[in-house]
Amino acid sequence: MLQGVPRASGRGRDNARDVARERVVSTRERIELLLRELERLHDPLNACESSMLAGFDLCRGDVLATLETSGGEWTHWPSKSPARSFQGPVARWLRAHAGIVAPGSSLRCPRPRGPHIRPTPQRLARSGPACSVFQVTSPRMKRSTRSGASKETTATIVSWNIENLARHVVEGAAEPLAAIATRLGSPEILCLQEIRVRPQDTELIGRMRAALPGYACHFALCQDAKNVTFRGGRMYGVATYVHERLGDAVPSTCDWDREGRVVVTELAGRGLAIVNVYAVNGTSKPYWDHELGRFDGDRHGFKRRFNERLMRACEVLLERGLELVMIGDWNISRTKLDTFPRLRMEEPHALARAMFNETFLPTLGAVDIFRHLHPEARKYTWFNPQTPPGKLDAARVDFALVTEDLVPRVVETDILDAPEDRFRSDHAPLFLRLRL
């Protein structure tokens, strides 16, 4: 029982219920108005300065007392309300003014399940009644609970569009993958894109699996004979190598991904999933939709649909309580700072970029960690191989997105853009080092 909430009996109890019901409605309306205002504002920075927000009184005591007097029967908002993760300035404003969450934790609006969201005993036991309004997670608490050890463990994740893995795993390779991995610092996790291995290449798959001793190899391969005919179907594909010192790793792929562009690796017991992505490069080539059984637009449209489906798949991982590192070749330059000499502003490139920046990232609460830690840096991951010497045509299209709770756990991140680190690929590797 909270301090300051009186007990009532008989008719007084009925009156107390009426007062509590009115208070529930009042508080619910204020919270819903707050959420709608945050939804309305395009730029979260403006949310911190909105005069409307200053009128909300979301103090901890009011919310707790409301839930207490309603007996835990308060129905929150309807299922049509979208899930949102309030990050950065918005989360800081709520922490400072609402008094609901502790500094250093994240504030996430829960995804509706069924017609309504109701308090559960597990939530109330975990974080008190306020957790039925907002899910509160503390990355520091999760680390100490998960590891149970005082010594901090870190893992390095390297991502690289290798542009043909076969030449690095065949017998007598001039640049064996094992030597490349050593040059890259023997990372705990190595994510490769554009490996160009087909499901029927059984010998090559065997060599790929055995290329890095001590590592498990998880992969997704292209098997779309209708849309992929170039090089005999040797296109696309991703592979993730995970060192055995990280323990058990569970791989999965997406049944809608016929081109082998996504493989997910869950690190068992660590609450973390690595999503290795080789996103679609939009072109005007017609795209055959297998579900419709006909051509449906071009690969520009397919690119947007792929990103949306990937976003939904990642939402499922988030709902399971996993933190995400989404890393790879995204085939999108996010801002003018990420390309030289110019950012393509014409359609349909601008549409794909807008959907990625304004829908994909905020829906998942994802942070472009390189840009977050290096806000003014001009570094690129793709270099046009046809550019004359002394000229530059480059873009940052490979990057790591991390969910907000992981941001404080990123020790460092950078792009290895020296020509000798690219080997024969037109992409440069990138890395991040993460506290587990």
N, C-alpha and C positions, 0 to 999 in steps of 0.2 A: 504494500500500500504506500502510495506516495505521500510525502508530507504535504499538508494543506488541502487534502481532498477529504471532506467530511463524510461520515457514514450517515445513512438515513434509513428510516423504517416506516412501514405503513404508508399512509398518504404522503408523508414527506418523501418516501422513496420514489413514488410516482412523480412528484414534482421535481425531484432531483433528476430522474430520467429525462423529463421534458427539457430541463435546463441543459443537461448533457447533450441531448439530441440537437438542440439549437447551437450549442457550442461546436459540436462535430461539424455541422453544416457550415458554420462560419469559418472554421479553420480549414475545412476541405476546400471551400471556395477560394480562400486566400492562396492555398498551395496550388490549386489548379490555375489560378490567375498567374501566379509566378511561373509555373511551367509553360503556360501559353505565351507569356511575355518572352521567355527565353527562346521558345520555338520561333517566335515572330522575328526576333532580331537576327539578321543575317550574319553580322560580325559579333562574336562573343565578347570582344573588347568593349563594344558599346553597351553590353548588358551591365557591365560594372558601373557605368555612368548614367544608366537610365533613371530618370526621376521616379518612374513608376515603382521600381524596386525599393526605393527608399521608404515607401508607404507600407511595406509588409512587415509584420511583427511575428516572425517565425522563431520565437525564442524556444529554447529547449523545454522549459517548464510548461508552456502552453501546449506544445505537441504531446508531451508525456501525459499531462493531465487530461487532455482530450481523449487519448487512447485509453487511459485508466477509467475514466467515467463512462466511456462507451462500452466497457466490458470486453474489449478486444473484438467488437463486432462491427467496427467501422469499415464500410466498403469504400475503397479509395477511388480511383478513377476508372472509367470504362475501358474495355479491352482495345478500343480503337486508338487509345493514346499511344503514340510511338515510344519505344524505348530510346532514351538519350543518355549519354554520358557527359556530364558537365565537367569540363576540363579547364586547366589554365586559369585565366582571370575569373571566369564564372565560378569555378570551384573555390578559388581563394576568397571571392566576395561572399559566397555562402558560408564558408568556414568562419569568416570574420564577423558576419552580421547575423547569421541564423543561429550560430552556437550549437549546431547539431552534430558536427563531426569534428574530430580532433585534427590539429595541424599535421600535415604529412600523410593524411589518408585521402582516399578518393571518394567522390560522391557519385553514385550511379543510380539513376532512376530504374527500378526493376522492370523487366519485360513482363507484360501481362500474360497470365496463363488462365485459360478459361474466360468466363465472362467478367470476373473481377479478381482483384488481388486482396487477400485477407491475411491478417497476422497469423503466423504459425508458431507453435511452441518452440520450434528450433530457433526461429529468428529472435523471439523474445528472450530465450535463454542466452543466445549468443551476444546480442548487443543491446538488450533492453527494448522497451516498447517502441522507441524511435526507429528501430530497424524495420518496423512494418511500414514506415513511410519511405525511408531511404535505406538502401543496402550500403553498409559502411564496411570498408575493408582497409586494413592497414598493412602495407607491404612489409614493414619492419616486423610486425607480429607474425605474418605468414612465414617469413624467412626463419625466424627463431623456432617456430613451431615445427616447420618442416625439417630442418636440419638437425635440431637438437644438439648442435655442437657449437663451440665458441669460435672455432677456426673458420674463417670465411673461405668459401669455394667459388671460384670464377670459371667461366667457360668462354672460349673465343669461338665466334661463329663467323665463318668466311663465306661470302657468296660471290660467284663468278659465272658469267656466261662464257662457257669454255669453247663454244662454237666448234663442236665435233670432238667428242670424248674418245672416239675410236683410235685416233692417231696417238693418244697418250697411254693406251692400255694394250695395244698390239705388241707382239713379241718383237724385241729389238727397237722399241720406240725411242726416238731421239730425245724426247722430253717425257719420261715416264711420269705418270700421275703421282707416284710416291715421291719422286724428287720435287715435283711442283708443290705438293703438300708440305714437304719439309721447308721449302723456300718461303712458303706462306706462314711458317711458324708452327706447323703441326697442330692445327686448330682441333678443338674437341668436336666441332661440327663443320662440315664442308658441304655447302649447297651449290650444285652445278645446274646450269640451264643450257638448253640447246645441245643436248648430248647426242642427238641424231642416231639413236639406237632403236631398231624395230623389234617387236615381240618375237619375230621369227629368227632373229639373230642370236641363236642360243649360245654359240661359242663366244660371241662378243659379250653377251650378258654374263657368262661365266667369268670372263676376264675382268669385266667391270666390277663384279662382286668381290673378286680376289685382289683387286688393284691396290687396296690399302689394308695391309694386315692389321688386325686389332680394331677394325671398324666394321660395323654393320652397314649394309648398303640398302637404302629404300629408294624406290624409283617409280615413275609413271612414264609409260611409253605411248607414242602416237600409234593409234590403230583406226584411223579414219581414211579409208581408201577412197572415199568419195571426194573429199576436199583436199587431200594431200597426195599428190602424185609426183611431185618434183623429187629428184634423186631416188626414185623408186620407193618413196615413202619414208626415206631417212630424214626426218624433220622433227624439230621440237624435242620434247622429252626433258625430264628433270630427274636428278638423282641427289639424294642426301646421304652423306656418310656421317655416322655417329660413333665416336670412340667408345669402346667398352667400359672405360673408366666412369662414364656417366650412368652406368647401370642399364636396366631394361629400357628399351625404346620401342614404341608400338607404332607401326606405320599404317596409313590409310590413304585411299584415293577417293576421288569423286566419281560417281557413276555417270554423271553428265559430261565428264571431261574426256572426250574421245581423242583429243590431240596430245594428251600426256603433258599437261601444263601445271599440274598441282600435285604435290605429295605432302601429306601432313605427318609429322613425327611427334608423338607425345612422349615426353620424358616421364616415365612412370614414377609416381611418388613426389614429383617436383611441381606439379600444378602448372606445367609449361608445355606449350605446343609450338613447334617450328613449322611454319607454312612456307614451303619452297615454291616459288611462283615464277613461271615464264608466261607473262601476260601476252595477249594478242596484239600484234602490230596491224593496225587498221589499214586496209587497202580497198581499192574499188573492185577487186575480184569478187564475183558472185559467190554466195555461200549457200551450200545445200544443208537445209535443216532436216536432220534425221527424224525428229519427232513429228514434223509436219509432212515429211515425205516429198518435199519440193524445195526449190530455191527460194530463199527468203532474204532479200536485200544483199548487201555486200559484207565484206569483212570489217568495215567500220561499224556497222550495226552489230555484227557478231562480237566485236571487241567490247562494246557497251554491255551487251547481254552477259558476256563472260564475267566482266567485273561485278555485275549485279549478282550473278549466281555465286561467285566467290564470296562476296560480302555476306550473303545469306548463310553460306556454309560456315564462315567464320563466326557469325552470330550464334550458331548452334554450339560451337566450341566455347564461346563466352558463357552461354547459358549453363554449360556443364561446369563452370567455375574455373576454366583454364585461362591463364595469361598467354598472350600470343606474341610471337615474333614472326611477322610476315615479311619475307625477304626474298629478293630476286630481281629479275629484269621485268620492270613494269611497262616498258614501252610507252612511257608518258614522262614528259618534262613538266614539272609542276608550275614553275614560274620563269620569268625572264632571266633570273639569276642562274638558272639551271641549263642554259644553252648558249651556244655561240656559233654563228654571229647573230642569229635571230630566233625568236620563239614563233612557231607557226600559229598564227592567230585566226586563220581561216577555218571555216567548217570543212569537214566534221571534226577536225582535231580539237578545236576549242570546246566543242560539246563534250567530247570524251574527257577532256581535262576538267571542265566544270563539274561533271558528274563525279569524277574521282575526288576532287578537292572539297566539294560541297555536300556530297552524299556519302561516298565510301568512307572517307576518313572520319567524319563526325559520328556516323552511325556506329562504327566500331570503337570509337574513342581512341583512334590510332594516332600516333605521333611519328612524324618523319624525324628519326632521331639524329641523323646527320645535320639536317637543317636546324634542328632544335639546339644542338650543341655548337654548330658553326653557322650562325645566322647570316654572315656576310661572305662566306667562303665561295670562291668560284673554282670548283673542281668538278671534273666530268668522268663519266664511266664508259661512254661510247665515243669512239673516234672514227670518223669517216676514213676508211683505208684508201679512198681514191683522191684524197686531198693532196695537192702538190706540196712538196717540202717547204717549210716556212709558213704555211697557211694552217688555219685551225677551223675545223668544222666538227663540233663535239657537243655532247649533251649529257646531263645526269639523268639517266633513265633507270638505273639500278639503285635501289635504296632499301633500307630496313625500316619497317613500320613496327612500332611496339605499342602495346596497350599502356594506358597511362600509369598504372601501378608499377610498370617495369622501368619507367624513366629514371627514378632515383637509383636503380640498380645497374644502370649502364655506366661502366667505368670509363670507356672511351670508344670512339668510332672514327673511322677514316676511310679514305679511298686510296688504293695503291695504284696511282696513275702513271708511274714510271713505265716507259716502254718495255723495259726488261721484265716487269711484273705481269705484262699482258701476254707474254709468249707470242703465239701466232693468232690470238683472238683479237677482235676489234673492240672488245670490252675490257675494262679494268676491274680487278677484284675490289671488294669492299669488305670491311670487317667491323664487328663490334664485340666488346668484351663485357660480359654480364655477370653480376653476382647472382649465384643460385640460391 
